[in-house]
């Protein structure tokens, strides 16, 4: 994933801005849940997708949604996101929404989120200054 995102966002030989690196770094202690999708069949046992949930200023934020390039378009991302929603609804009945941040160079991710009912929202902290070209979304749960 780092290679793919690096090709989309980073100029070779130019270090990542420390402010960007800081907001993209996910402290494992902040993670409330992690979902890992493991292949079956010929590729049994190989991780093909994962995502995490964290509480950010009292809201459930979806983080690190990654689906292996060879598995995209097969419903893996949809299943992953549906499981995150199930977790939030079970762990926090009455939670009004889930939020997420993605980049403007990830049209495949934006298309997935839109198909799942996520709608655009203004950029929220901590991304406002560090990654002003962020695309942010919410899924209303109420």
BELJOHU-V20715 format. One record per residue. N is the residue number from 1. SS is DSSP state (alpha for helix, beta for strand, coil for the rest). PHI is phi in radians with two decimals (NA if undefined). NEAR is the number of other ideal C-beta (glycine too) atoms within 10 Angstrom. Layout:
# BELJOHU-V20715
N	SS	PHI	NEAR
N	SS	PHI	NEAR
This chain:
# BELJOHU-V20715
1	coil	NA	12
2	alpha	-1.03	8
3	alpha	-1.13	7
4	alpha	-1.10	12
5	alpha	-1.20	14
6	alpha	-1.05	12
7	alpha	-1.14	10
8	alpha	-1.42	11
9	alpha	-2.08	15
10	coil	-1.92	14
11	coil	-1.53	8
12	coil	-0.95	6
13	coil	1.46	5
14	coil	-1.85	7
15	coil	-1.15	8
16	coil	-1.17	13
17	coil	-0.99	12
18	alpha	-1.01	8
19	alpha	-1.17	12
20	alpha	-1.17	15
21	alpha	-1.01	11
22	alpha	-1.11	11
23	alpha	-1.35	17
24	alpha	-1.51	17
25	coil	-1.36	7
26	coil	-1.83	13
27	coil	-1.27	7
28	alpha	-0.95	8
29	alpha	-1.18	6
30	alpha	-1.51	13
31	beta	-1.33	14
32	beta	-1.57	15
33	beta	-2.74	14
34	beta	-2.27	15
35	beta	-2.05	19
36	beta	-2.14	11
37	beta	-1.83	20
38	beta	-1.92	12
39	coil	-1.17	16
40	coil	-2.06	10
41	alpha	1.20	5
42	alpha	-1.05	6
43	alpha	-1.75	13
44	coil	-0.86	8
45	coil	1.59	7
46	coil	-1.64	12
47	beta	-1.13	12
48	beta	-2.10	20
49	beta	-2.88	21
50	beta	-2.76	17
51	beta	-2.78	21
52	beta	-2.41	20
53	beta	-2.15	24
54	beta	-2.44	19
55	beta	-1.55	12
56	beta	-2.21	15
57	coil	0.90	9
58	coil	1.43	6
59	beta	-2.13	14
60	beta	-1.41	25
61	beta	-1.92	19
62	beta	-1.44	23
63	beta	-2.31	18
64	beta	0.93	15
65	beta	-1.35	21
66	beta	-2.36	19
67	beta	-2.14	25
68	coil	-0.92	18
69	alpha	-0.92	11
70	alpha	-1.30	10
71	alpha	-1.86	16
72	coil	-1.24	15
73	coil	1.46	11
74	coil	-1.89	13
75	coil	1.62	11
76	alpha	-1.14	16
77	alpha	-1.08	24
78	alpha	-1.07	13
79	alpha	-1.09	13
80	alpha	-1.08	21
81	alpha	-1.16	25
82	alpha	-1.11	13
83	alpha	-1.17	14
84	alpha	-1.07	22
85	alpha	-1.08	17
86	alpha	-1.03	11
87	alpha	-1.06	17
88	alpha	-1.10	20
89	alpha	-1.09	14
90	alpha	-1.36	8
91	alpha	-1.38	12
92	coil	-2.40	15
93	coil	-0.95	8
94	coil	1.60	7
95	coil	-1.01	14
96	coil	-1.29	11
97	beta	-2.88	16
98	beta	-2.07	23
99	beta	-2.17	17
100	beta	-2.73	23
101	beta	-2.16	20
102	beta	-2.42	20
103	coil	-1.72	16
104	coil	-1.36	13
105	coil	-1.96	13
106	coil	-2.24	17
107	alpha	-1.08	11
108	alpha	-1.14	13
109	alpha	-1.17	19
110	alpha	-1.04	17
111	alpha	-1.08	11
112	alpha	-1.07	20
113	alpha	-1.05	23
114	alpha	-1.11	12
115	alpha	-1.06	11
116	coil	-1.48	14
117	coil	1.72	12
118	coil	-1.26	22
119	beta	-2.14	11
120	beta	-1.11	12
121	beta	-2.35	14
122	coil	-1.06	7
123	coil	-1.04	17
124	coil	-2.04	16
125	coil	-1.15	10
126	coil	-1.68	15
127	alpha	-1.60	17
128	alpha	-0.92	13
129	alpha	-1.56	11
130	alpha	-1.28	17
131	coil	-2.36	21
132	coil	-1.16	9
133	coil	-1.64	10
134	coil	-1.08	17
135	beta	-2.00	20
136	beta	-2.06	18
137	beta	-2.43	21
138	beta	-2.34	18
139	beta	-2.08	19
140	beta	-1.25	10
141	coil	-1.89	15
142	coil	-1.63	6
